[in-house]
Amino acid sequence: MGNTKPKILDDLIRQHAQSDPEKTAILFEGRSIGYGEFYDDIDRAARMLLGLGIRRGDRVGLMFPNRPEILLLYFACFRIAAIVVPVNTRYQRPEIEYTLDHSKCQLLIIDNMFSAVTKNLDQSVSSLQRRMASGATGGPCCDFLYVRQHIPPQGCDPYTFFTAGQRTGPGCNTRDPPGNHFAGLNRT
């Protein structure tokens, strides 16, 4: 990786992809995803987000169980400087609406298993322009896998976290850049 110190998370992934693309970045349920493949998938996901009109500072909600797709979408958002709004998979409809409305989320990408609880959210959350489901056969969330163009990183790693515990609804903590959430990626 040379002596160049990564400035943003995307630099870290890129450096690993260039120096050792076959090295395992993600191991999930017996499948190994190398840094090269992971970096390319991030490019495709970033292209999909840009194609949907998501730009720097726009909020993208992600509602997934712990799976590689959530990492891929996080890093794609980081690459285009969109703000990630993770939506707790245990939230019920009122908590989801509050989180998306309060964060002014424009796009919600969900695992298909959350289709029922998030159905027609665009009618109850004024800022929400689109909801996409991953895991649906041929669904729009799969489109990024087929686009081949590199998206340069936009220079920051923003995210928004909502946590339960307040009587009036989930609390919000917005930070730019994140602390040690992805610190393990720098280990060789």
QUISUL-V179452 format. One record per pair of residues at least 24 apart in sequence whose ideal C-beta (glycine too) atoms are under 7 Angstrom apart, sorted by the first residue. I is the first residue (numbers start at 1). GAP is how many residues later the second one is. If there is no record, write none. Layout:
{{I GAP} {I GAP}}
//
This chain:
{{8 145} {8 147} {8 148} {8 149} {9 66} {9 69} {9 148} {9 173} {10 65} {10 68} {10 69} {10 143} {12 173} {12 174} {13 25} {13 26} {13 29} {13 62} {14 25} {26 42} {26 45} {28 39} {28 40} {33 35} {41 31} {42 30} {42 33} {42 34} {42 37} {43 107} {43 108} {44 100} {44 101} {44 103} {45 27} {45 28} {45 31} {45 99} {46 30} {46 33} {46 34} {46 105} {47 97} {47 100} {47 102} {47 104} {48 95} {48 96} {48 99} {49 27} {49 28} {49 31} {49 33} {50 30} {50 101} {52 55} {52 78} {54 26} {54 28} {54 52} {54 53} {56 24} {56 25} {56 26} {56 98} {57 24} {57 26} {58 24} {58 25} {58 48} {59 24} {59 26} {59 44} {59 45} {59 46} {59 47} {59 101} {60 24} {60 25} {60 47} {60 49} {61 24} {61 26} {61 39} {61 44} {61 46} {61 47} {61 48} {62 24} {62 25} {62 47} {63 24} {63 26} {63 45} {63 47} {63 48} {63 51} {63 55} {64 47} {65 24} {65 46} {69 65} {73 36} {78 79} {79 72} {79 74} {79 75} {80 71} {80 74} {81 73} {81 74} {81 75} {81 77} {83 75} {83 76} {83 77} {84 75} {84 76} {85 75} {86 75} {93 24} {95 75} {96 25} {97 24} {97 27} {97 28} {98 71} {98 72} {99 63} {99 71} {100 25} {100 28} {101 24} {101 25} {101 26} {102 70} {103 57} {103 69} {109 25} {109 32} {111 24} {112 24}}
//
